[in-house]
Amino acid sequence: MEMIARNPVDGVYPATGDYVHAMEVRGAQRMLFVSGTMGLDPAGKAGAGLTEQLELVWNNIRAILASAEMTVGNIVRQTSYLRDASYAEENAAARVAALGGRVIPTTAIVVQTLESDWLIELEIIAVA
């Protein structure tokens, strides 16, 4: 499988350093669409704050990926649902760290979550 970042510089605004406009995937045989995943511990309790919830959500995503014999290296798209716009920078930094500096197409949306203590929800697409 081959992943090719598509980040044109002509005719479109520039992407910032933490994402690319598009990811072309060639030769993939499997796709995994992951539901919105929260920063909850195995008992379903939300982490105490944003930093803890980001750690938990990435642990949860790794576990889900592992169940499909994938890793974060297979992620090709992420949508972040943030309870507050002020969470955007820390969320982006956590994504870049979780992906080892690899950038992918991403969208962040500010939403009202179903539970007030849910601060972040991530939805991903992975391929293998």
C-alpha positions as a printed Julia matrix, in Angstrom:
128×3 Matrix{Float64}:
   0.0    0.0    0.0
   1.19   3.49  -0.83
   0.08   6.77   0.79
   0.77   9.98  -1.12
   0.11  13.35   0.52
  -1.56  15.72  -1.91
  -0.86  19.26  -0.81
  -1.12  21.59  -3.83
   0.25  25.1   -3.53
  -1.46  26.6   -6.59
  -5.16  27.44  -6.66
  -5.86  26.66  -2.99
  -4.92  28.2    0.34
  -1.83  26.69   1.99
  -2.18  23.94   4.58
  -0.52  24.52   7.93
   2.25  22.21   9.09
  -0.02  19.89  11.06
  -2.18  18.59   8.19
  -2.36  18.05   4.42
  -5.22  18.83   2.07
  -5.61  15.25   0.85
  -4.17  11.75   1.08
  -4.13   9.46  -1.94
  -4.07   5.77  -1.04
  -2.97   3.21  -3.62
  -3.16  -0.54  -3.25
  -5.2   -0.66  -0.04
  -7.19  -3.84   0.5
  -8.96  -2.99   3.75
 -10.61   0.14   5.16
 -11.55   0.69   8.79
 -14.09   3.39   9.68
 -13.92   4.15  13.4
 -16.88   5.68  15.21
 -16.42   8.81  17.23
 -14.18   7.74  20.1
 -14.03   9.63  23.38
 -11.43  10.15  26.09
 -12.98   7.58  28.4
 -11.19   4.98  30.5
 -12.09   1.25  30.2
 -14.85   1.74  32.81
 -16.39   4.51  30.68
 -15.29   7.4   32.93
 -14.13  10.6   31.24
 -10.61  11.81  31.87
 -10.28  14.68  34.34
  -9.36  17.3   31.74
  -8.47  17.78  28.1
  -4.89  16.49  28.39
  -6.03  13.27  30.07
  -8.89  12.81  27.62
  -6.54  13.21  24.66
  -4.25  10.55  26.14
  -7.22   8.22  26.71
  -8.76   8.79  23.28
  -5.49   7.93  21.53
  -5.11   4.82  23.72
  -8.65   3.82  22.74
  -7.94   4.4   19.05
  -4.76   2.29  19.27
  -6.77  -0.55  20.85
  -9.45  -0.35  18.15
  -6.79  -0.31  15.4
  -4.99  -3.27  16.98
  -8.24  -5.27  16.86
  -8.03  -4.87  13.06
  -4.27  -5.58  12.99
  -3.55  -1.92  12.24
  -1.6    0.89  13.93
  -1.74   4.67  13.89
   0.42   4.4   10.78
  -2.68   3.2    8.94
  -4.73   6.32   9.73
  -5.45   8.41   6.63
  -8.17  10.79   7.9
  -9.33  12.28  11.21
 -12.27  14.4   12.27
 -12.1   16.0   15.72
 -15.2   17.11  17.59
 -14.19  19.64  20.23
 -16.43  20.94  23.02
 -14.57  24.28  22.89
 -12.57  26.03  20.17
  -9.76  26.66  22.66
  -8.99  22.9   22.53
  -7.85  23.05  18.88
  -4.14  23.65  19.47
  -3.7   20.92  22.11
  -5.76  18.51  19.99
  -3.58  19.18  16.93
  -0.4   18.71  18.96
  -1.72  15.41  20.38
  -2.59  14.19  16.87
   0.84  15.06  15.46
   2.52  13.38  18.45
   0.33  10.26  18.19
   1.13   9.97  14.49
   4.86  10.48  15.06
   4.89  13.72  13.09
   3.08  12.27  10.07
   0.41  14.65   8.76
  -2.99  13.61   7.4
  -6.15  15.34   6.22
  -8.09  16.5    9.26
 -11.09  18.58  10.25
 -11.93  20.04  13.65
 -15.5   20.99  14.52
 -16.76  22.69  17.68
 -19.84  20.89  19.0
 -22.0   20.36  22.03
 -21.21  16.84  23.24
 -23.84  14.44  24.59
 -22.28  14.58  28.07
 -20.81  17.79  29.49
 -17.63  16.04  30.71
 -16.84  14.69  27.21
 -14.39  17.29  25.88
 -13.15  15.57  22.71
 -14.34  12.96  20.27
 -12.2   11.65  17.39
 -13.37   9.82  14.29
 -10.8    8.19  12.01
 -10.43   6.27   8.78
  -7.59   3.77   8.46
  -6.48   1.63   5.52
  -4.29  -1.43   5.06
